[in-house]
Amino acid sequence: MLLRLLSLALLAFTLTGTASAAEGADPYAAAEAWLCLPGRDDICSQPRQRLVVAPDGSLQEQPLERPASPPPIDCFYVYPTISEDPAPNSGRVAGPGERRAVEQQLALFAPACRLFAPLYRQVTLAGLRALLTGQPTTANMALAYGDVAAAWKHYLAQHNQGRGVVLIGHSQGSLMLIQLLQREIEGQPAQASLVSAVLAGYPVEVPNGKDSGGSFKQLPLCRSGEQTGCVINYSSFRASSPPPPNALFGRTPKPGMQTGCTDPVALSGKPVDSYLLLQRNLLGLAAPREDWAALAARSPAQFVSLPGLVEAACVNADDAAYLAVSVKPGREAKRPADIPGDLYVAGNVFAPWGLHLIDINLVAGNLVTLVQRQGAAWLRAKGS
């Protein structure tokens, strides 16, 4: 239902053109229009720690890696539906939701790339609720996309300077980047700078059995860890609870088409490497689990990893394609035996949503490694 509603809204602005974000001067020339920019003290440059919990219950705090010199490629990030503004579209001032998304998702990529995170007037949580419940709303996808396109053009003109760039999005952010790739990058000069696009939590459509030809005419799904100019796309669900027929992600209603699933674990060449949220999740809520709360009380770290607890792999079955997540606790009871990430509605797990809230954090370490590998491959091909 959500995807159909968002798709209808997107189709409306596709047919009528995009709203211009630049009314006169370039709004992205102002530093405050960016949540993160290289070389300044902002959300992305703050020190953070990950708590690693071994099977025997022992704890180790690891500082988030910070590069000694600027990485050779860039990351351009568009955050998910997270604004807490009461209006259907957010304003141009960062609220706690936007800051939380950047801190929990983009900041983890600091070892791999210079980080760029523009503010944009997204459809807010309030606007999304109105769409979901069929209420009258002025939620404007064109306004949101116009901002993202303007920020991208500013980045190309002022910051890119021939560097490779990875696009990173989640949920509404991925929807915006799909449009950006279609309108401003695919088949145009900017495509030469595209290292890859990480589009988590919103479907890229491909014909059954194909890697391109649906959402994108040329850009394929990534099938190797050193492939460049390709797309990483997936939505995560528990293996024990695959996408139901009314799933919001992992399915498409279009005949002959399927959603993409590119496995970030397999492509990275290492086991699941999570940066799960220990204190508060993407929505700012504490995990509804006593064992997780007890762990959070033992450490101020923002992120946590439980090596060996989780496995993940792409599954394509029953007209759905998704990243199937299996939790395999050992015999010991010295660490949490499950992970948070489900969305609860009226006290019950909302199965159509899957593990959407942790799409990025579930495999963040794998994505960082993958982006580093792809960046190195792009630089080799360029002769740098």
Beta strands, then each sheet from edge to edge (+ up, - down):
strand 1: 34-36
strand 2: 49-53
strand 3: 59-63
strand 4: 74-78
strand 5: 114-118
strand 6: 165-170
strand 7: 194-200
strand 8: 205-207
strand 9: 230-234
strand 10: 236-238
strand 11: 257-259
strand 12: 276-277
strand 13: 303-305
strand 14: 310-317
strand 15: 320-327
strand 16: 344-345
strand 17: 348-349
sheet 1: 1+ 5- 4- 6- 7- 9-
sheet 2: 3+ 2- 13- 12+
sheet 3: 8+ 11-
sheet 4: 10+ 15+ 14-
sheet 5: 16+ 17-
end
